[in-house]
Amino acid sequence: MTKLDNAIIMAAGLGTRMRPLTNETPKPLVKVNGTRMIESIIQALHRENINDITIVTGYLADKFDFLPQKYAGVKLINNPYFNKYNNISSLYVARKELKNTIILDGDQLIYNPEILSADFEKSGYAGSLINEWSDEWIMHTDNEGRVISCDRDGGDQGWRLYSVSKWNANDSAMLGELVEKEFENKNYDIYWDDVPMFIYADKFNLSVHKINKEDIVEIDSIEELADIDSSYKKYVK
């Protein structure tokens, strides 16, 4: 059993699909039923005694400055490449923080903090079993639960991948080295998840960390936000 040392939260993106809300507010700082999305994640991590938290900022980075004062153990790393390159740049600037680490996106709601438990067995991604179409990344496993393939264009059978992943120190070291290699070779347009899931899948032995679909909600549009918080219905055309 491995125990998490820390967390890295990705919060550098432009949040273009949430405009006009994100014209002056980074998407992770948008409030949902009174609580900023990223604060719900920090609070959930603290409940699991994960207090060493690195937040990677970019767009409107200064808006996050209050978080280290409000929450013990939180620190900020700025991604100067956020408006030029894909999110591989965010893990690149935070690669030195990779240990026994959980990596999360800052623009989601964690309804079940237990999925962030500090104890885990193998590196891998949170996934919920599906039997209907989803356009998210879909992982497929062998009989032992090892991820053997992933459909980036969606599917209707398999494990729907969520932006919550846990990495033991050995896999983290390899992940950091490979992200550095790809970024410094100017492979700027990929997601950091492409590195372990596709480009170097043969080097990792990833598992699905099984969750229920109700445990996490990822909000990608104002319409999805309004379904959860009716105060935003005025923005829905």
N, C-alpha and C positions, 0 to 999 in steps of 0.2 A: 504494500500500500504506500502511495506517495502522498505527501501533504503539501499543499500550495504554499509558496512563499509570498506571492504578490499577484497583483492584477494590472493589466494594461487595458485602458479604455480608449477606443478610437473615437475621436470627436472633432476631426479636422475638416469634414466635408462641407460643401456649400449648401446642401439641403434644398436644391432647386425645385424639387417636386412639392415642397411645402410652402412655396411663396404664395401670398405676400408675408406670411408669418415669419419667414426666415430672412426677410430683407434687413432687419436690424437685430435679430436674435438667432444665434446658432441653433440648429435643429435639436441637439441634445438638451438645450436649455428651455425648450418649449414646455409649458406646464400642461399636464394632463390631470384633470380633476384636482387641480391645486398644487401638484407636485411636479417639479422639473424632472424630465425623464432621466437625466444623468444622476440626479440626486436619489431617485428611487433605486438606481443600480448601486451607488455608493452605500446607501443605507442597507441594502440587501447583503452586500459584501461584508459590511461591518457586523451584521448579525451572524455571519459565518466566521467571524474573527479574522477576516482578511483586511488588514489595515494599511498595508503598503500598496498604494494605488497610484499608478502613473496615468495621467490623462494626456493624450496627444491632441494638441489643438492646432488650428490653422486659420480657418475662416472666423473673423471677428474674435481672435484669440483673447483679447483683453477682457471680453465678457466673462471669461472663466476665472478671472483672477481672485474672486471671492472664495472659491472652493477650498484652497489650501488653508485659509483662515478659519473656515467653517468646519472643516473635517480634518481631524488629526491623521497624518500619514499620507495625505494626498499631495502629489506634486505634479507640476505641469511641464511638458516638453513641447516646444513649438515645432511644427512641421513647415519649413519655409517653401516646400514644394507643392503644397496642397492644391493650389489653383493651376498647376501645370501637369501633374502626374497622377496616376491612379493610387489606390490606397497602399500599394507596396511601399510607397514613400513614407507612410506613417509608421509602419513596422521597422523600416530602415532606420529612422531617427531614434526609435525606441529599442533597438535590437540589444543594446547593452543591459536592458532591464529584464531580459529573458532568463528565467531560472526555472523553478517549478511554478509555472505561471498560467493564470487564466486570462484569456484575451476576449474582450467583449466589444461590441459596438455600443456607443453611447446613446443611440436613438431608439431604444426598445424598452419595453416594460417587463420587469421580472415579477410575475405574480406568485411564483413559488421559489423563495430564497434557497430552499434545500438543493436546487439544481446547481447552486454555486458552492456546494459543500467543498471544504478544503481537502477532503480525503478522496482520492481516486486511484484507480489501478493502472490504466493505460492512457496514453495520449489519444486525443480524439475530439470530435465535435458533438455537441448536443444535437439530437435528432428525434423526431416523432414519426411513428409509423403511419404511412398513408395508404389509402386504397382508392383515392380519387385524384383527379388531375391537380397538379401544382406546378407553377412556372418557376419555382425556386430550385436550387440545386438539390438533386436527389442522390443519396448514397445507397449503394448496394453492398451487402455483406455476404461472407461465406458462413458455413455452419457454426463457426467459432466466434462469429461476431466481428471479424476483421473486415474493414472496408476494402473491397476489391475493385470498385469502380464508382464513378460519380457522373451523373448526367447534368451538365450545366444548363441545358435547355428545358429542364423540367421532366415530369413523368407522372405516372399514376400508381406506381408500385415502388416501395422502398422506404427510405428514411429521409425525411425532409430536413435539410441542414439548416441550423440556426447559427447566428454569429456569436456563439459562446463555445469556446474551445479551451481544453486544458492540456498542458504540455509538461512532461517531466524534464528534468534538467538536461539529460542526454539529448532528447529530441529538440529541446529549446536551443541548445548549442548548435546543433546541425541546422535548425531552421534559421537561426540568426546568420550563420555563415552563408547559407544558400540565398537568403534574401539579400544580403550584402553583395554576393556575387552577381545576382541578376540585376540589381539596381545599378551597380557600378559598371555593368556591361550594357547599360542604357536600355534595359528592358523595363521601361517606365509605365507601360500601358496595361499592366496586369494587376489583378488583385493579389494581395500577399497570400491569400488562400490557394492561389494557383500553384504556388511553390510546392507545398506538401501534397496537394490533392491531385495535381496533374503533371507538372514538369518533373518532379522528383518523387512521384508516388512510390516507386520501387525502393526508396531509401527509408520510408516510414512504415510503421506497423500500427495504423490508426484503428481505433474502435469507435463505435457509436455509443455516446453517453445517452441512454434512453430517457426521454422525457415525454410528458403529455403535451399535446398542442396547446392546452390552456395555460401551460406554465410560463410561456413567453409570448408577448405580442410585439411584432415588429410593425412599426407604423411608417408606411411609405408614401402616403398622400394625405391631403386635407380631408378627403372623403372618409378614409379609414380613421383619422383622428376624430372627426365629427361623430362617427358611430360609437366611439368610446366616451367622448366628452361633448355633450350637446351644445355647450357654449360656443363651439366652433361651427355650428351649422350655418351661421350667417356668411361664412366664407365659401360655402358649397354652392356652385352655380346650378 
